[in-house]
Amino acid sequence: MDLLMGEPLALDLVNTRSGSGFDALDGADDFQAWLTGQSHRLTVPEEPLKPSDLSALRALRAHVEATLAAIREAAPPPPEALKALNKALRGAPPYPYLEARGAVLTTGTRRAGPPVTVLLTELAEAAMALLTDPNVGKIRSCEAPDCRMLFLPAHPRRRWCSPDLCGNRVRVARYYQRHKPT
């Protein structure tokens, strides 16, 4: 699995499909591995995901991709994508709760709804945060051939999704072109 992780959560969702044809949303095991890698940012469902759950996640990803593509081109986002994102945002409303830790009360927020609905809502919230971020215009596509990953560069000269993977492949290919026998 050659997925880019560590970008804003919504970009990590978009990047669940790689340029090599791998799609983490094609199988429950692959997506579960992706969820495990994101467990510090998402509520991971305890039960295995069903095919219909993966279908709903693929649809949400497609709407995030379409909206992101429109924003990157300074075009209006597709109305059906916004409608779907707003529906996902309403899926699992948050509610505050109190918890006792010894004699000290703490507060927190939980979500009401089935686990996959909570997951969809959290991913839609991550998309909303990314799509409304002033830095959304800085999102880039990896410059490596056959790579479709998106990233938000921390440095303006960053050209590849991963310097260790795509960057190294491009550098090796350039070296080979310069040094190959004629």
C-alpha positions as CSV (number, residue, x, y, z in Angstrom):
1,M,0.0,0.0,0.0
2,D,1.6,3.3,-1.1
3,L,-0.7,5.8,0.5
4,L,0.4,9.3,1.6
5,M,-0.7,10.0,5.2
6,G,0.0,12.9,7.5
7,E,-1.6,15.6,5.4
8,P,-4.8,17.3,6.5
9,L,-7.3,14.5,7.1
10,A,-9.5,15.4,4.1
11,L,-6.4,15.1,1.8
12,D,-5.5,11.8,3.4
13,L,-9.1,10.7,2.5
14,V,-8.6,11.8,-1.1
15,N,-5.2,10.1,-1.2
16,T,-6.7,6.7,-0.3
17,R,-6.6,6.1,-4.0
18,S,-3.1,6.0,-5.4
19,G,-1.7,6.4,-8.9
20,S,-0.8,2.7,-9.0
21,G,-4.4,1.7,-9.0
22,F,-4.6,0.8,-5.3
23,D,-7.8,2.0,-3.6
24,A,-8.0,1.6,0.2
25,L,-11.8,1.9,-0.1
26,D,-12.1,-1.2,-2.3
27,G,-11.7,-3.6,0.6
28,A,-12.7,-3.5,4.3
29,D,-9.2,-4.8,5.4
30,D,-7.3,-2.1,3.4
31,F,-9.6,0.7,4.7
32,Q,-9.3,-0.7,8.2
33,A,-5.5,-0.4,8.0
34,W,-6.0,3.2,6.8
35,L,-8.4,3.9,9.7
36,T,-5.9,2.4,12.2
37,G,-3.3,4.9,10.8
38,Q,-5.8,7.7,11.4
39,S,-7.1,6.6,14.8
40,H,-5.6,9.6,16.5
41,R,-7.9,11.8,14.3
42,L,-11.0,9.7,13.8
43,T,-13.4,7.5,15.7
44,V,-12.7,4.1,14.4
45,P,-15.8,1.8,14.2
46,E,-15.5,-1.3,16.3
47,E,-17.4,-3.5,13.9
48,P,-16.1,-4.4,10.4
49,L,-17.3,-2.1,7.7
50,K,-19.9,-3.5,5.2
51,P,-19.7,-3.0,1.4
52,S,-22.4,-0.4,1.7
53,D,-20.3,1.5,4.2
54,L,-17.4,1.5,1.8
55,S,-19.7,2.7,-1.0
56,A,-20.8,5.7,1.2
57,L,-17.2,6.5,2.0
58,R,-16.2,6.4,-1.7
59,A,-19.1,8.7,-2.5
60,L,-18.0,11.1,0.2
61,R,-14.5,11.0,-1.1
62,A,-15.7,11.8,-4.6
63,H,-17.6,14.8,-3.4
64,V,-14.5,16.1,-1.5
65,E,-12.4,15.5,-4.6
66,A,-14.9,17.4,-6.8
67,T,-15.2,20.3,-4.4
68,L,-11.4,20.5,-3.9
69,A,-10.8,20.4,-7.7
70,A,-13.2,23.3,-8.2
71,I,-11.7,25.4,-5.5
72,R,-8.2,24.7,-6.8
73,E,-9.4,26.0,-10.2
74,A,-11.1,29.0,-8.6
75,A,-14.5,27.7,-9.9
76,P,-17.7,27.3,-8.0
77,P,-18.0,23.8,-6.4
78,P,-20.6,21.4,-7.8
79,P,-23.9,21.9,-6.0
80,E,-24.5,18.2,-5.6
81,A,-21.1,17.8,-3.9
82,L,-22.0,20.6,-1.4
83,K,-25.4,19.1,-0.8
84,A,-23.8,15.7,0.0
85,L,-21.1,17.2,2.2
86,N,-23.8,19.2,4.2
87,K,-25.9,16.0,4.5
88,A,-22.8,14.2,6.0
89,L,-22.2,17.1,8.3
90,R,-25.7,16.7,9.8
91,G,-25.4,12.9,10.1
92,A,-24.0,12.6,13.6
93,P,-24.7,15.7,15.7
94,P,-22.2,16.3,18.5
95,Y,-23.4,16.5,22.1
96,P,-21.5,17.6,25.2
97,Y,-21.1,15.2,28.2
98,L,-19.7,15.3,31.7
99,E,-17.3,12.7,33.1
100,A,-16.1,12.2,36.6
101,R,-12.4,11.5,37.1
102,G,-12.3,11.0,40.8
103,A,-13.7,14.2,42.3
104,V,-13.0,16.2,39.2
105,L,-15.6,16.7,36.5
106,T,-14.4,17.1,32.9
107,T,-16.4,17.8,29.8
108,G,-16.1,16.5,26.3
109,T,-18.0,16.0,23.1
110,R,-19.4,12.8,21.6
111,R,-21.5,12.1,18.5
112,A,-24.8,10.4,18.2
113,G,-25.4,7.9,15.5
114,P,-24.3,4.6,14.0
115,P,-20.5,4.2,13.8
116,V,-20.2,4.6,10.0
117,T,-22.4,7.8,10.2
118,V,-20.1,9.2,12.9
119,L,-17.1,8.4,10.6
120,L,-18.7,10.1,7.6
121,T,-19.5,13.2,9.7
122,E,-16.0,13.4,11.0
123,L,-14.5,13.1,7.5
124,A,-17.0,15.7,6.2
125,E,-15.9,18.1,9.1
126,A,-12.3,17.6,8.1
127,A,-13.2,18.4,4.5
128,M,-15.1,21.5,5.6
129,A,-12.1,22.6,7.6
130,L,-9.7,22.1,4.6
131,L,-12.1,23.6,2.0
132,T,-12.5,26.8,4.0
133,D,-8.9,27.1,5.0
134,P,-7.1,30.1,3.5
135,N,-4.3,27.7,2.4
136,V,-6.5,25.5,0.3
137,G,-5.1,27.3,-2.8
138,K,-1.7,26.1,-1.9
139,I,-2.6,22.4,-2.3
140,R,-0.5,20.7,-5.0
141,S,-0.4,17.6,-7.0
142,C,2.7,15.5,-6.8
143,E,5.0,16.2,-9.8
144,A,6.1,12.5,-10.1
145,P,4.8,10.7,-13.2
146,D,1.9,8.4,-12.4
147,C,1.3,9.8,-9.0
148,R,-2.0,11.4,-8.2
149,M,-1.4,12.3,-4.5
150,L,-2.2,15.8,-3.2
151,F,-0.4,17.6,-0.5
152,L,-0.3,20.9,1.3
153,P,3.4,21.9,1.2
154,A,5.0,23.2,4.3
155,H,7.7,24.6,2.1
156,P,7.0,26.4,-1.2
157,R,9.6,24.4,-3.1
158,R,8.2,21.0,-2.2
159,R,7.4,19.2,-5.5
160,W,6.6,15.6,-4.5
161,C,4.1,14.0,-2.1
162,S,7.0,12.2,-0.5
163,P,10.6,13.0,-1.0
164,D,11.5,9.5,0.0
165,L,9.2,7.8,-2.4
166,C,8.3,9.9,-5.4
167,G,11.1,12.3,-5.0
168,N,13.6,9.5,-5.0
169,R,12.1,7.8,-8.0
170,V,12.3,11.0,-10.0
171,R,15.9,11.7,-9.0
172,V,16.9,8.1,-9.9
173,A,15.1,8.4,-13.3
174,R,16.9,11.6,-14.0
175,Y,20.3,10.1,-13.0
176,Y,19.6,7.1,-15.3
177,Q,18.8,9.4,-18.2
178,R,22.0,11.4,-17.7
179,H,24.2,8.3,-17.4
180,K,22.6,5.7,-19.6
181,P,24.8,4.4,-22.5
182,T,23.9,5.8,-25.9
